[in-house]
Structure formats: structure tokens, C-alpha cells
Amino acid sequence: MAKASGAAKNKALSKPKIVKNTTGAELSKAQLLEMYERMLTIRRFEEKAGQLYGMGLIGGFCHLYIGQEAVVTGLQAAGKDGDSVITTYRDHGHMLACDMDPKGIMAELTGRIDGFSKGKGGSMHMFSTEKHFYGGHGIVGASVPLGAGLAFAHKYRGDGQLNFCYYGDGAANQGPSLRDL
Ligand SMILES: Cc1ncc(C[n+]2csc(CCOP(=O)(O)OP(=O)(O)O)c2C)c(N)n1
């Protein structure tokens, strides 16, 4: 099989485009294609992360989001610029959907200085206040109380933004999740 050229490699790592502020009924063909591109970016990123993990090049944990690409892509498409996002440990797809640089995420996974936490945090410890992404949390259910705090911050500031708080079904019966919902 022919090797990918430098340009093709860069394209594979280029940032997904952002579709925002839509309802399903309004989506144009171009927007649907952008969403497909984003889902594919997440899938390809995760396939590569899984491969690198298997090769021992990613330390610690590496929870993949394969099969759930449509969840974050659809929800983020309904949001507006400036909405905050928080999730648990299965977080690479959320970062990509927030338009965080895939190279920065992969650099973090592989423990390099160019990573979002300078290579010291790994898969579950990445943040970007610029992109309104607040982690990446290893504790099951931790995103819910923190997400409630982010939602209150939006309310107190009156900025009209929402918090998108993601959690797995394993967090659904956790005390803090139930209390803060
Ligand atoms: C408070 C707490 N208890 C236990 C764990 C160990 N743990 C890590 S992943 C996991 C399963 C979580 O399942 P779910 O929330 O449904 O997410 P999924 O991995 O299925 O996406 C558990 C129990 C943890 N990280 N935090």
C-alpha cells in the first residue's frame, strides 16, 4: 500500500469544523457533511490512539469513544459558541468536538511537551478554557457536580450560555449525580 504523503497526513490530523446553533430540521447538506467529517475525525483519532496504546506508546489509561461519535457531534451541533463542556474519562471525542487541536491531544496521550497538560496529565487530564472544555475527569459521576457549578456560573454571569455535562450510565445512580441534577 502506498504511504500517505505529508499533506495527506496533515489533512488526517486537521481540525474538524464546527457546526453550531442548529436544529435537526435546519441542517443543510454542507452542515451534515461537516458533522460526518467530525465523526470520522473522532473515529480515526481513536483508532490511532488504540493502536498506540497497544504498542505501549500511551501510558496510564486510554478510554476510547468509538461508537459514540454521533452523541457528542449531535449535541455540540445544537450548542452555541461559548457553551461549556465537561465529561468523564472517555473524553477524546469531546475535546475534538470542542475544536481542540488533535495534535495537542495526541501529544498529551503520548506524554509529550506539546500536549494540553505538557505531557504530564494524559488521557483524563486535559482542559482548554479557550475552547470552554473543562475536562476529562477520572471519577465516575464527577462531571455532574462540576457541570452544575459551570451551569451556575453561566446563570450568575447572565451570559445566556449552557453547560453540556456528559456522563456514563454507571454514574446515573451515584449520589452526587442525583443530588446535582
Ligand atoms: C467513583 C468511582 N468509582 C469507581 C470507578 C472505577 N470505574 C472506572 S470506569 C467505571 C465504569 C463506568 O461506567 P460508565 O459510567 O457507564 O461509563 P462507560 O465506561 O461505560 O462509558 C468504573 C466503575 C471510578 N473511576 N470512580
The ligand as a Gaussian input file, in Angstrom:
#p B3LYP/6-31G(d) Opt

LIG

1 1
 C      -16.283000       6.932000      41.937000
 C      -15.653000       5.881000      41.070000
 N      -15.949000       4.576000      41.303000
 C      -15.398000       3.609000      40.517000
 C      -14.554000       3.940000      39.484000
 C      -13.938000       2.836000      38.612000
 N      -14.555000       2.856000      37.290000
 C      -13.896000       3.345000      36.229000
 S      -14.781000       3.216000      34.821000
 C      -16.098000       2.536000      35.613000
 C      -17.338000       2.172000      34.848000
 C      -18.162000       3.390000      34.477000
 O      -19.202000       3.087000      33.577000
 P      -19.985000       4.203000      32.771000
 O      -20.116000       5.447000      33.603000
 O      -21.252000       3.595000      32.291000
 O      -19.034000       4.611000      31.583000
 P      -18.519000       3.742000      30.364000
 O      -17.105000       3.334000      30.743000
 O      -19.431000       2.558000      30.183000
 O      -18.511000       4.686000      29.205000
 C      -15.825000       2.380000      36.964000
 C      -16.763000       1.791000      37.941000
 C      -14.260000       5.317000      39.284000
 N      -13.456000       5.726000      38.304000
 N      -14.842000       6.261000      40.066000

